[in-house]
Amino acid sequence: MYQPEPVSIASTASLSEAADLMSDHHTNALPVLDNGTLVGIVARIDIIRTLLV
């Protein structure tokens, strides 16, 4: 679903912060921004895979 101001996270944020933000906003992925520029996307599965390693 399109959101005019999507929830995003800074490139310096921790995985814990990303997981909390995803949970709070009921989303499975977040755009990652560095000084307002899109540098990537982190998905819930990325966090899960990191925890399983």
CHARMM internal coordinates of N, CA and C (Angstrom, degrees):
IC EDIT
DIST 1 N 1 CA 1.4432
DIST 1 CA 1 C 1.5331
ANGL 1 N 1 CA 1 C 108.96
DIST 1 C 2 N 1.2988
ANGL 1 CA 1 C 2 N 116.60
DIHE 1 N 1 CA 1 C 2 N 135.46
DIST 2 N 2 CA 1.4660
ANGL 1 C 2 N 2 CA 122.45
DIHE 1 CA 1 C 2 N 2 CA -179.30
DIST 2 CA 2 C 1.5191
ANGL 2 N 2 CA 2 C 110.77
DIHE 1 C 2 N 2 CA 2 C -71.79
DIST 2 C 3 N 1.3245
ANGL 2 CA 2 C 3 N 115.49
DIHE 2 N 2 CA 2 C 3 N 133.54
DIST 3 N 3 CA 1.4574
ANGL 2 C 3 N 3 CA 121.78
DIHE 2 CA 2 C 3 N 3 CA 174.11
DIST 3 CA 3 C 1.5256
ANGL 3 N 3 CA 3 C 107.26
DIHE 2 C 3 N 3 CA 3 C -122.18
DIST 3 C 4 N 1.3316
ANGL 3 CA 3 C 4 N 118.07
DIHE 3 N 3 CA 3 C 4 N 128.91
DIST 4 N 4 CA 1.4636
ANGL 3 C 4 N 4 CA 119.80
DIHE 3 CA 3 C 4 N 4 CA -179.39
DIST 4 CA 4 C 1.5213
ANGL 4 N 4 CA 4 C 112.62
DIHE 3 C 4 N 4 CA 4 C -60.85
DIST 4 C 5 N 1.3099
ANGL 4 CA 4 C 5 N 117.51
DIHE 4 N 4 CA 4 C 5 N -34.24
DIST 5 N 5 CA 1.4660
ANGL 4 C 5 N 5 CA 122.05
DIHE 4 CA 4 C 5 N 5 CA 176.58
DIST 5 CA 5 C 1.5206
ANGL 5 N 5 CA 5 C 107.88
DIHE 4 C 5 N 5 CA 5 C -127.81
DIST 5 C 6 N 1.3306
ANGL 5 CA 5 C 6 N 118.03
DIHE 5 N 5 CA 5 C 6 N 84.40
DIST 6 N 6 CA 1.4649
ANGL 5 C 6 N 6 CA 120.21
DIHE 5 CA 5 C 6 N 6 CA -176.95
DIST 6 CA 6 C 1.5247
ANGL 6 N 6 CA 6 C 112.08
DIHE 5 C 6 N 6 CA 6 C -65.15
DIST 6 C 7 N 1.2920
ANGL 6 CA 6 C 7 N 115.18
DIHE 6 N 6 CA 6 C 7 N 150.22
DIST 7 N 7 CA 1.4592
ANGL 6 C 7 N 7 CA 121.42
DIHE 6 CA 6 C 7 N 7 CA 175.67
DIST 7 CA 7 C 1.5220
ANGL 7 N 7 CA 7 C 106.71
DIHE 6 C 7 N 7 CA 7 C -69.96
DIST 7 C 8 N 1.3116
ANGL 7 CA 7 C 8 N 116.74
DIHE 7 N 7 CA 7 C 8 N 132.65
DIST 8 N 8 CA 1.4619
ANGL 7 C 8 N 8 CA 121.07
DIHE 7 CA 7 C 8 N 8 CA 179.44
DIST 8 CA 8 C 1.5185
ANGL 8 N 8 CA 8 C 108.97
DIHE 7 C 8 N 8 CA 8 C -136.29
DIST 8 C 9 N 1.3223
ANGL 8 CA 8 C 9 N 114.59
DIHE 8 N 8 CA 8 C 9 N 173.37
DIST 9 N 9 CA 1.4581
ANGL 8 C 9 N 9 CA 119.88
DIHE 8 CA 8 C 9 N 9 CA -178.73
DIST 9 CA 9 C 1.5308
ANGL 9 N 9 CA 9 C 108.80
DIHE 8 C 9 N 9 CA 9 C -136.59
DIST 9 C 10 N 1.3081
ANGL 9 CA 9 C 10 N 115.81
DIHE 9 N 9 CA 9 C 10 N 149.93
DIST 10 N 10 CA 1.4691
ANGL 9 C 10 N 10 CA 121.12
DIHE 9 CA 9 C 10 N 10 CA 179.19
DIST 10 CA 10 C 1.5240
ANGL 10 N 10 CA 10 C 110.34
DIHE 9 C 10 N 10 CA 10 C -75.82
DIST 10 C 11 N 1.3097
ANGL 10 CA 10 C 11 N 116.02
DIHE 10 N 10 CA 10 C 11 N 151.57
DIST 11 N 11 CA 1.4748
ANGL 10 C 11 N 11 CA 120.84
DIHE 10 CA 10 C 11 N 11 CA 179.79
DIST 11 CA 11 C 1.5248
ANGL 11 N 11 CA 11 C 111.69
DIHE 10 C 11 N 11 CA 11 C -65.04
DIST 11 C 12 N 1.3118
ANGL 11 CA 11 C 12 N 117.58
DIHE 11 N 11 CA 11 C 12 N -17.75
DIST 12 N 12 CA 1.4663
ANGL 11 C 12 N 12 CA 121.21
DIHE 11 CA 11 C 12 N 12 CA -179.85
DIST 12 CA 12 C 1.5257
ANGL 12 N 12 CA 12 C 113.21
DIHE 11 C 12 N 12 CA 12 C -91.01
DIST 12 C 13 N 1.3302
ANGL 12 CA 12 C 13 N 117.66
DIHE 12 N 12 CA 12 C 13 N -3.59
DIST 13 N 13 CA 1.4644
ANGL 12 C 13 N 13 CA 121.45
DIHE 12 CA 12 C 13 N 13 CA -177.68
DIST 13 CA 13 C 1.5279
ANGL 13 N 13 CA 13 C 110.88
DIHE 12 C 13 N 13 CA 13 C -72.69
DIST 13 C 14 N 1.3130
ANGL 13 CA 13 C 14 N 115.54
DIHE 13 N 13 CA 13 C 14 N 154.56
DIST 14 N 14 CA 1.4679
ANGL 13 C 14 N 14 CA 120.95
DIHE 13 CA 13 C 14 N 14 CA 178.85
DIST 14 CA 14 C 1.5307
ANGL 14 N 14 CA 14 C 110.52
DIHE 13 C 14 N 14 CA 14 C -83.46
DIST 14 C 15 N 1.3302
ANGL 14 CA 14 C 15 N 115.36
DIHE 14 N 14 CA 14 C 15 N 164.81
DIST 15 N 15 CA 1.4670
ANGL 14 C 15 N 15 CA 119.69
DIHE 14 CA 14 C 15 N 15 CA 175.42
DIST 15 CA 15 C 1.5167
ANGL 15 N 15 CA 15 C 110.99
DIHE 14 C 15 N 15 CA 15 C -63.43
DIST 15 C 16 N 1.3149
ANGL 15 CA 15 C 16 N 116.80
DIHE 15 N 15 CA 15 C 16 N -33.09
DIST 16 N 16 CA 1.4605
ANGL 15 C 16 N 16 CA 121.16
DIHE 15 CA 15 C 16 N 16 CA 177.54
DIST 16 CA 16 C 1.5273
ANGL 16 N 16 CA 16 C 110.64
DIHE 15 C 16 N 16 CA 16 C -62.68
DIST 16 C 17 N 1.3246
ANGL 16 CA 16 C 17 N 116.58
DIHE 16 N 16 CA 16 C 17 N -43.37
DIST 17 N 17 CA 1.4649
ANGL 16 C 17 N 17 CA 120.69
DIHE 16 CA 16 C 17 N 17 CA 177.10
DIST 17 CA 17 C 1.5236
ANGL 17 N 17 CA 17 C 110.83
DIHE 16 C 17 N 17 CA 17 C -62.83
DIST 17 C 18 N 1.3295
ANGL 17 CA 17 C 18 N 116.47
DIHE 17 N 17 CA 17 C 18 N -41.02
DIST 18 N 18 CA 1.4641
ANGL 17 C 18 N 18 CA 120.54
DIHE 17 CA 17 C 18 N 18 CA 178.95
DIST 18 CA 18 C 1.5262
ANGL 18 N 18 CA 18 C 110.32
DIHE 17 C 18 N 18 CA 18 C -63.41
DIST 18 C 19 N 1.3201
ANGL 18 CA 18 C 19 N 117.09
DIHE 18 N 18 CA 18 C 19 N -44.61
DIST 19 N 19 CA 1.4680
ANGL 18 C 19 N 19 CA 121.02
DIHE 18 CA 18 C 19 N 19 CA 179.91
DIST 19 CA 19 C 1.5268
ANGL 19 N 19 CA 19 C 110.57
DIHE 18 C 19 N 19 CA 19 C -62.27
DIST 19 C 20 N 1.3158
ANGL 19 CA 19 C 20 N 117.36
DIHE 19 N 19 CA 19 C 20 N -42.61
DIST 20 N 20 CA 1.4689
ANGL 19 C 20 N 20 CA 121.02
DIHE 19 CA 19 C 20 N 20 CA 178.93
DIST 20 CA 20 C 1.5252
ANGL 20 N 20 CA 20 C 110.93
DIHE 19 C 20 N 20 CA 20 C -63.21
DIST 20 C 21 N 1.3174
ANGL 20 CA 20 C 21 N 116.80
DIHE 20 N 20 CA 20 C 21 N -43.42
DIST 21 N 21 CA 1.4626
ANGL 20 C 21 N 21 CA 121.36
DIHE 20 CA 20 C 21 N 21 CA -179.49
DIST 21 CA 21 C 1.5304
ANGL 21 N 21 CA 21 C 111.01
DIHE 20 C 21 N 21 CA 21 C -64.36
DIST 21 C 22 N 1.3328
ANGL 21 CA 21 C 22 N 116.14
DIHE 21 N 21 CA 21 C 22 N -42.50
DIST 22 N 22 CA 1.4666
ANGL 21 C 22 N 22 CA 120.21
DIHE 21 CA 21 C 22 N 22 CA 177.41
DIST 22 CA 22 C 1.5159
ANGL 22 N 22 CA 22 C 111.02
DIHE 21 C 22 N 22 CA 22 C -61.30
DIST 22 C 23 N 1.3123
ANGL 22 CA 22 C 23 N 115.74
DIHE 22 N 22 CA 22 C 23 N -43.28
DIST 23 N 23 CA 1.4689
ANGL 22 C 23 N 23 CA 120.58
DIHE 22 CA 22 C 23 N 23 CA 179.57
DIST 23 CA 23 C 1.5294
ANGL 23 N 23 CA 23 C 111.13
DIHE 22 C 23 N 23 CA 23 C -64.71
DIST 23 C 24 N 1.3118
ANGL 23 CA 23 C 24 N 116.07
DIHE 23 N 23 CA 23 C 24 N -46.33
DIST 24 N 24 CA 1.4724
ANGL 23 C 24 N 24 CA 120.76
DIHE 23 CA 23 C 24 N 24 CA -178.45
DIST 24 CA 24 C 1.5272
ANGL 24 N 24 CA 24 C 112.70
DIHE 23 C 24 N 24 CA 24 C -62.27
DIST 24 C 25 N 1.3416
ANGL 24 CA 24 C 25 N 116.46
DIHE 24 N 24 CA 24 C 25 N -33.43
DIST 25 N 25 CA 1.4705
ANGL 24 C 25 N 25 CA 120.72
DIHE 24 CA 24 C 25 N 25 CA -174.82
DIST 25 CA 25 C 1.5303
ANGL 25 N 25 CA 25 C 113.16
DIHE 24 C 25 N 25 CA 25 C -107.33
DIST 25 C 26 N 1.3423
ANGL 25 CA 25 C 26 N 115.54
DIHE 25 N 25 CA 25 C 26 N 8.33
DIST 26 N 26 CA 1.4745
ANGL 25 C 26 N 26 CA 121.09
DIHE 25 CA 25 C 26 N 26 CA 176.54
DIST 26 CA 26 C 1.5258
ANGL 26 N 26 CA 26 C 112.17
DIHE 25 C 26 N 26 CA 26 C 51.87
DIST 26 C 27 N 1.3315
ANGL 26 CA 26 C 27 N 115.47
DIHE 26 N 26 CA 26 C 27 N 52.66
DIST 27 N 27 CA 1.4607
ANGL 26 C 27 N 27 CA 121.11
DIHE 26 CA 26 C 27 N 27 CA 179.25
DIST 27 CA 27 C 1.5205
ANGL 27 N 27 CA 27 C 109.82
DIHE 26 C 27 N 27 CA 27 C -129.60
DIST 27 C 28 N 1.3116
ANGL 27 CA 27 C 28 N 116.70
DIHE 27 N 27 CA 27 C 28 N 157.79
DIST 28 N 28 CA 1.4592
ANGL 27 C 28 N 28 CA 121.41
DIHE 27 CA 27 C 28 N 28 CA -179.03
DIST 28 CA 28 C 1.5224
ANGL 28 N 28 CA 28 C 113.42
DIHE 27 C 28 N 28 CA 28 C -105.02
DIST 28 C 29 N 1.3246
ANGL 28 CA 28 C 29 N 116.99
DIHE 28 N 28 CA 28 C 29 N -3.16
DIST 29 N 29 CA 1.4661
ANGL 28 C 29 N 29 CA 120.28
DIHE 28 CA 28 C 29 N 29 CA 179.98
DIST 29 CA 29 C 1.5212
ANGL 29 N 29 CA 29 C 109.80
DIHE 28 C 29 N 29 CA 29 C -155.11
DIST 29 C 30 N 1.3223
ANGL 29 CA 29 C 30 N 114.67
DIHE 29 N 29 CA 29 C 30 N 153.43
DIST 30 N 30 CA 1.4678
ANGL 29 C 30 N 30 CA 121.24
DIHE 29 CA 29 C 30 N 30 CA 179.24
DIST 30 CA 30 C 1.5215
ANGL 30 N 30 CA 30 C 110.03
DIHE 29 C 30 N 30 CA 30 C -134.56
DIST 30 C 31 N 1.3307
ANGL 30 CA 30 C 31 N 117.12
DIHE 30 N 30 CA 30 C 31 N 136.86
DIST 31 N 31 CA 1.4601
ANGL 30 C 31 N 31 CA 118.79
DIHE 30 CA 30 C 31 N 31 CA 170.12
DIST 31 CA 31 C 1.5311
ANGL 31 N 31 CA 31 C 108.54
DIHE 30 C 31 N 31 CA 31 C -69.53
DIST 31 C 32 N 1.3246
ANGL 31 CA 31 C 32 N 115.98
DIHE 31 N 31 CA 31 C 32 N 141.16
DIST 32 N 32 CA 1.4673
ANGL 31 C 32 N 32 CA 121.68
DIHE 31 CA 31 C 32 N 32 CA 178.21
DIST 32 CA 32 C 1.5212
ANGL 32 N 32 CA 32 C 107.53
DIHE 31 C 32 N 32 CA 32 C -105.67
DIST 32 C 33 N 1.3370
ANGL 32 CA 32 C 33 N 115.97
DIHE 32 N 32 CA 32 C 33 N 123.86
DIST 33 N 33 CA 1.4634
ANGL 32 C 33 N 33 CA 121.62
DIHE 32 CA 32 C 33 N 33 CA -176.71
DIST 33 CA 33 C 1.5229
ANGL 33 N 33 CA 33 C 111.53
DIHE 32 C 33 N 33 CA 33 C -114.30
DIST 33 C 34 N 1.3165
ANGL 33 CA 33 C 34 N 114.91
DIHE 33 N 33 CA 33 C 34 N 143.85
DIST 34 N 34 CA 1.4617
ANGL 33 C 34 N 34 CA 122.18
DIHE 33 CA 33 C 34 N 34 CA 173.35
DIST 34 CA 34 C 1.5228
ANGL 34 N 34 CA 34 C 106.36
DIHE 33 C 34 N 34 CA 34 C -126.58
DIST 34 C 35 N 1.3223
ANGL 34 CA 34 C 35 N 116.37
DIHE 34 N 34 CA 34 C 35 N 108.72
DIST 35 N 35 CA 1.4689
ANGL 34 C 35 N 35 CA 121.99
DIHE 34 CA 34 C 35 N 35 CA -175.85
DIST 35 CA 35 C 1.5265
ANGL 35 N 35 CA 35 C 111.95
DIHE 34 C 35 N 35 CA 35 C 53.83
DIST 35 C 36 N 1.3304
ANGL 35 CA 35 C 36 N 115.95
DIHE 35 N 35 CA 35 C 36 N 40.85
DIST 36 N 36 CA 1.4577
ANGL 35 C 36 N 36 CA 121.25
DIHE 35 CA 35 C 36 N 36 CA 176.74
DIST 36 CA 36 C 1.5137
ANGL 36 N 36 CA 36 C 115.11
DIHE 35 C 36 N 36 CA 36 C 83.34
DIST 36 C 37 N 1.3308
ANGL 36 CA 36 C 37 N 117.68
DIHE 36 N 36 CA 36 C 37 N -1.76
DIST 37 N 37 CA 1.4583
ANGL 36 C 37 N 37 CA 121.93
DIHE 36 CA 36 C 37 N 37 CA 179.38
DIST 37 CA 37 C 1.5206
ANGL 37 N 37 CA 37 C 109.96
DIHE 36 C 37 N 37 CA 37 C -103.48
DIST 37 C 38 N 1.3169
ANGL 37 CA 37 C 38 N 116.56
DIHE 37 N 37 CA 37 C 38 N 132.98
DIST 38 N 38 CA 1.4527
ANGL 37 C 38 N 38 CA 121.36
DIHE 37 CA 37 C 38 N 38 CA 178.31
DIST 38 CA 38 C 1.5206
ANGL 38 N 38 CA 38 C 109.73
DIHE 37 C 38 N 38 CA 38 C -66.91
DIST 38 C 39 N 1.3427
ANGL 38 CA 38 C 39 N 115.88
DIHE 38 N 38 CA 38 C 39 N 123.72
DIST 39 N 39 CA 1.4655
ANGL 38 C 39 N 39 CA 120.40
DIHE 38 CA 38 C 39 N 39 CA 179.09
DIST 39 CA 39 C 1.5196
ANGL 39 N 39 CA 39 C 111.88
DIHE 38 C 39 N 39 CA 39 C -118.94
DIST 39 C 40 N 1.3337
ANGL 39 CA 39 C 40 N 117.17
DIHE 39 N 39 CA 39 C 40 N -6.08
DIST 40 N 40 CA 1.4577
ANGL 39 C 40 N 40 CA 119.57
DIHE 39 CA 39 C 40 N 40 CA 178.91
DIST 40 CA 40 C 1.5107
ANGL 40 N 40 CA 40 C 111.57
DIHE 39 C 40 N 40 CA 40 C 170.75
DIST 40 C 41 N 1.3211
ANGL 40 CA 40 C 41 N 113.45
DIHE 40 N 40 CA 40 C 41 N -175.39
DIST 41 N 41 CA 1.4606
ANGL 40 C 41 N 41 CA 121.81
DIHE 40 CA 40 C 41 N 41 CA 176.61
DIST 41 CA 41 C 1.5160
ANGL 41 N 41 CA 41 C 106.88
DIHE 40 C 41 N 41 CA 41 C -136.70
DIST 41 C 42 N 1.3044
ANGL 41 CA 41 C 42 N 117.10
DIHE 41 N 41 CA 41 C 42 N 133.94
DIST 42 N 42 CA 1.4594
ANGL 41 C 42 N 42 CA 120.93
DIHE 41 CA 41 C 42 N 42 CA 174.58
DIST 42 CA 42 C 1.5245
ANGL 42 N 42 CA 42 C 107.18
DIHE 41 C 42 N 42 CA 42 C -111.12
DIST 42 C 43 N 1.3228
ANGL 42 CA 42 C 43 N 115.27
DIHE 42 N 42 CA 42 C 43 N 130.36
DIST 43 N 43 CA 1.4606
ANGL 42 C 43 N 43 CA 121.57
DIHE 42 CA 42 C 43 N 43 CA -179.40
DIST 43 CA 43 C 1.5285
ANGL 43 N 43 CA 43 C 109.43
DIHE 42 C 43 N 43 CA 43 C -111.38
DIST 43 C 44 N 1.3203
ANGL 43 CA 43 C 44 N 114.88
DIHE 43 N 43 CA 43 C 44 N 158.90
DIST 44 N 44 CA 1.4646
ANGL 43 C 44 N 44 CA 120.82
DIHE 43 CA 43 C 44 N 44 CA 179.16
DIST 44 CA 44 C 1.5319
ANGL 44 N 44 CA 44 C 110.39
DIHE 43 C 44 N 44 CA 44 C -54.86
DIST 44 C 45 N 1.3298
ANGL 44 CA 44 C 45 N 117.23
DIHE 44 N 44 CA 44 C 45 N -39.68
DIST 45 N 45 CA 1.4662
ANGL 44 C 45 N 45 CA 120.43
DIHE 44 CA 44 C 45 N 45 CA -179.62
DIST 45 CA 45 C 1.5225
ANGL 45 N 45 CA 45 C 111.59
DIHE 44 C 45 N 45 CA 45 C -63.86
DIST 45 C 46 N 1.3338
ANGL 45 CA 45 C 46 N 117.79
DIHE 45 N 45 CA 45 C 46 N -30.90
DIST 46 N 46 CA 1.4751
ANGL 45 C 46 N 46 CA 120.86
DIHE 45 CA 45 C 46 N 46 CA 176.29
DIST 46 CA 46 C 1.5254
ANGL 46 N 46 CA 46 C 110.73
DIHE 45 C 46 N 46 CA 46 C -62.43
DIST 46 C 47 N 1.3266
ANGL 46 CA 46 C 47 N 115.39
DIHE 46 N 46 CA 46 C 47 N -40.93
DIST 47 N 47 CA 1.4698
ANGL 46 C 47 N 47 CA 120.40
DIHE 46 CA 46 C 47 N 47 CA 179.44
DIST 47 CA 47 C 1.5225
ANGL 47 N 47 CA 47 C 110.02
DIHE 46 C 47 N 47 CA 47 C -67.24
DIST 47 C 48 N 1.3197
ANGL 47 CA 47 C 48 N 116.31
DIHE 47 N 47 CA 47 C 48 N -44.02
DIST 48 N 48 CA 1.4736
ANGL 47 C 48 N 48 CA 120.78
DIHE 47 CA 47 C 48 N 48 CA 179.62
DIST 48 CA 48 C 1.5217
ANGL 48 N 48 CA 48 C 110.49
DIHE 47 C 48 N 48 CA 48 C -61.00
DIST 48 C 49 N 1.3284
ANGL 48 CA 48 C 49 N 116.41
DIHE 48 N 48 CA 48 C 49 N -46.33
DIST 49 N 49 CA 1.4789
ANGL 48 C 49 N 49 CA 119.97
DIHE 48 CA 48 C 49 N 49 CA 179.50
DIST 49 CA 49 C 1.5176
ANGL 49 N 49 CA 49 C 111.50
DIHE 48 C 49 N 49 CA 49 C -60.88
DIST 49 C 50 N 1.3212
ANGL 49 CA 49 C 50 N 117.14
DIHE 49 N 49 CA 49 C 50 N -39.31
DIST 50 N 50 CA 1.4684
ANGL 49 C 50 N 50 CA 120.75
DIHE 49 CA 49 C 50 N 50 CA 179.35
DIST 50 CA 50 C 1.5277
ANGL 50 N 50 CA 50 C 111.21
DIHE 49 C 50 N 50 CA 50 C -64.06
DIST 50 C 51 N 1.3213
ANGL 50 CA 50 C 51 N 116.11
DIHE 50 N 50 CA 50 C 51 N -39.04
DIST 51 N 51 CA 1.4654
ANGL 50 C 51 N 51 CA 120.51
DIHE 50 CA 50 C 51 N 51 CA -179.65
DIST 51 CA 51 C 1.5223
ANGL 51 N 51 CA 51 C 112.39
DIHE 50 C 51 N 51 CA 51 C -70.46
DIST 51 C 52 N 1.3298
ANGL 51 CA 51 C 52 N 116.97
DIHE 51 N 51 CA 51 C 52 N -27.61
DIST 52 N 52 CA 1.4652
ANGL 51 C 52 N 52 CA 121.33
DIHE 51 CA 51 C 52 N 52 CA -178.19
DIST 52 CA 52 C 1.5270
ANGL 52 N 52 CA 52 C 113.53
DIHE 51 C 52 N 52 CA 52 C -81.61
DIST 52 C 53 N 1.3400
ANGL 52 CA 52 C 53 N 117.03
DIHE 52 N 52 CA 52 C 53 N -13.92
DIST 53 N 53 CA 1.4739
ANGL 52 C 53 N 53 CA 120.29
DIHE 52 CA 52 C 53 N 53 CA -178.20
DIST 53 CA 53 C 1.5021
ANGL 53 N 53 CA 53 C 110.90
DIHE 52 C 53 N 53 CA 53 C -79.57
END
COOR INIT
IC SEED 1 N 1 CA 1 C
IC BUILD
